[in-house]
Amino acid sequence: MTDIPTPAPAAGPGPGPDDNTSPTIPTNAATSGHGAGGDAVVAAFFALHAGLPRQGPGSDATTRRLLALAGPLPPRPRALDVGCGPGRASLVLAEQAAAEVTALDLHQPFLDELTRAAAARGVGHAVRTVRASMADMPFPDESFDLIWAEGSIYHLGFDLALRSWRRLLAPGGAMVVTECERATGSPSAAARAFWERNYRLRTRDENVAAARAAGYAVVAVHPLPDDDWFEEYYTPLSERARAADPAVAGMREAVAATLEEIAMRREHGADYQYTGYVLRPRASTETDVNHR
Ligand SMILES: C[S@@+](CC[C@H](N)C(=O)[O-])C[C@H]1O[C@@H](n2cnc3c(N)ncnc32)[C@H](O)[C@@H]1O
């Protein structure tokens, strides 16, 4: 079972200075915490992103689609949402799949937002939050039926994450991740320069090969629609950026980096895309879908 590809990245901030990781996927120099006033820029970047519905491309519809592709699941699957941010995926998993969700992130304000949202939507009992690093998750082997990571796996790196998270999957479990990737063999010079500065994008073929090499069957590949970049992410983010107070320390740089990233998507979006991967640990004899 597979969806047909169309092209892929972006993502909101990761943890700030206290969290000891890079702030965003387009880790622009301005937002990476390096250089003069780096901490102020990171703080400004977080201020721009606070309270947004999501911190990277996605939608509830896409989460539901990926969930359907990941089935069948047990009646009350144990789900781990890695790099959950404000937790839109966690809420969908709790509501649609009746999952018992463990939502993990390093940034406590996101976890607090999720706790409030889960309570407001009547699924507070089904969502627990854990502040920890995806590089060292404090759970026993085979703890989860479903591992979910929308717009966050890049923080650890696709290959390392697939290999190191696998131990957490119970027999029969599935992993769903989204990753930004190249959509064309001949990207514009502007897109190439932007991504060379920010993140090394791979092709779908490279990611599929990497998933297989990490021991997974690729059950489905689902490109995110272009609306997933804008409706709940870039559109509210650009409104924030335009209304931001330039007198706040670091804000000019944070706004400039944010608007550059959004303009890149508007002007060169055909060159890259976000793609969802539905994976299952592979038994040695198993074959997987043709992802094309
Ligand atoms: C681009 S955001 C995506 C958030 C959410 N999944 C969404 O789609 O809205 C990436 C998330 O990863 C989190 N993160 C970054 N590095 C992390 C790490 N080492 N361990 C856990 N979470 C991390 C960030 O705090 C942020 O919430």
The ligand as an SDF file (V2000), in Angstrom:
LIG
                    3D

 27 29  0  0  0  0  0  0  0  0999 V2000
    9.8650   21.0140   14.0460 C   0  0  0  0  0  0  0  0  0  0  0  0
    9.2890   20.6860   15.6410 S   0  0  0  0  0  0  0  0  0  0  0  0
    7.9600   19.5440   15.2920 C   0  0  0  0  0  0  0  0  0  0  0  0
    7.0310   19.4420   16.4620 C   0  0  0  0  0  0  0  0  0  0  0  0
    5.7700   18.6160   16.1990 C   0  0  0  0  0  0  0  0  0  0  0  0
    6.0460   17.2360   15.9180 N   0  0  0  0  0  0  0  0  0  0  0  0
    4.9470   19.2460   15.1310 C   0  0  0  0  0  0  0  0  0  0  0  0
    4.8710   18.6690   14.0400 O   0  0  0  0  0  0  0  0  0  0  0  0
    4.3690   20.3040   15.3840 O   0  0  0  0  0  0  0  0  0  0  0  0
   10.5670   19.6320   16.2780 C   0  0  0  0  0  0  0  0  0  0  0  0
   10.3690   19.2960   17.7280 C   0  0  0  0  0  0  0  0  0  0  0  0
   11.4470   18.4660   18.1520 O   0  0  0  0  0  0  0  0  0  0  0  0
   11.8050   18.8660   19.4560 C   0  0  0  0  0  0  0  0  0  0  0  0
   13.1830   18.4360   19.6670 N   0  0  0  0  0  0  0  0  0  0  0  0
   14.3050   18.9200   19.1190 C   0  0  0  0  0  0  0  0  0  0  0  0
   15.3750   18.2380   19.5310 N   0  0  0  0  0  0  0  0  0  0  0  0
   14.9280   17.2990   20.3760 C   0  0  0  0  0  0  0  0  0  0  0  0
   15.5460   16.2750   21.1310 C   0  0  0  0  0  0  0  0  0  0  0  0
   16.8500   16.0840   21.0970 N   0  0  0  0  0  0  0  0  0  0  0  0
   14.7660   15.4790   21.8790 N   0  0  0  0  0  0  0  0  0  0  0  0
   13.4270   15.6590   21.9230 C   0  0  0  0  0  0  0  0  0  0  0  0
   12.7860   16.6200   21.2410 N   0  0  0  0  0  0  0  0  0  0  0  0
   13.5230   17.4230   20.4690 C   0  0  0  0  0  0  0  0  0  0  0  0
   11.6080   20.3480   19.4590 C   0  0  0  0  0  0  0  0  0  0  0  0
   11.4760   20.8810   20.7620 O   0  0  0  0  0  0  0  0  0  0  0  0
   10.3610   20.5020   18.6430 C   0  0  0  0  0  0  0  0  0  0  0  0
    9.2130   20.4480   19.4370 O   0  0  0  0  0  0  0  0  0  0  0  0
  1  2  1  0
  2  3  1  0
  2 10  1  0
  3  4  1  0
  4  5  1  0
  5  6  1  0
  5  7  1  0
  7  8  2  0
  7  9  1  0
 10 11  1  0
 11 12  1  0
 11 26  1  0
 12 13  1  0
 13 14  1  0
 13 24  1  0
 14 15  1  0
 14 23  1  0
 15 16  2  0
 16 17  1  0
 17 18  1  0
 17 23  2  0
 18 19  1  0
 18 20  2  0
 20 21  1  0
 21 22  2  0
 22 23  1  0
 24 25  1  0
 24 26  1  0
 26 27  1  0
M  CHG  2   2   1   9  -1
M  END
$$$$
